[in-house]
Amino acid sequence: PPRRPGTLIAPVTKGIMSNLPPYAPSELAFPYDEVEERLGYKFRCRRLLFMACTHVSVDFTHSYERLEWLGDAAIDWIVIRYYFEGFNEDPQWMTPDRISWARQTAVCNSALAQMAVSSGLHRYLPLA
């Protein structure tokens, strides 16, 4: 059976990150509710949300770079699944070259930055 969102991360973080005091003053002021509403997702461990929005120039020890590999893999999986399921009736289109090109185009920095700006999420990604 498919896992519910967050079930892979929650057991690892439960009790480890949730009980720690805030490590930066900006964590207390972070607009968790606004970001969760924009994303349509409620985080069980809100510290992960804060860390995912924290650039290394703001906080070197607790930046999103620790989570980047996981996020990249998740986005790749979502995009690949979208293309694989969306174009499965056209075997001519589903060549390895085309599906790789489509994935790379969808997850490139400029495409993701455009999505962040159009959704308003860029306001929650501070840079020092």
Secondary structure, DSSP 8 states (H G I E B T S, - for coil): ----TTTTTHHHHTTTTTTS--SSHHHHH--HHHHHHHHT---SSHHHHHHHT--TTT-STTSTHHHHHHHHHHHHHHHHHHHHHHTTT-TTT--HHHHHHHHHHHTSHHHHHHHHHHHTGGGG----
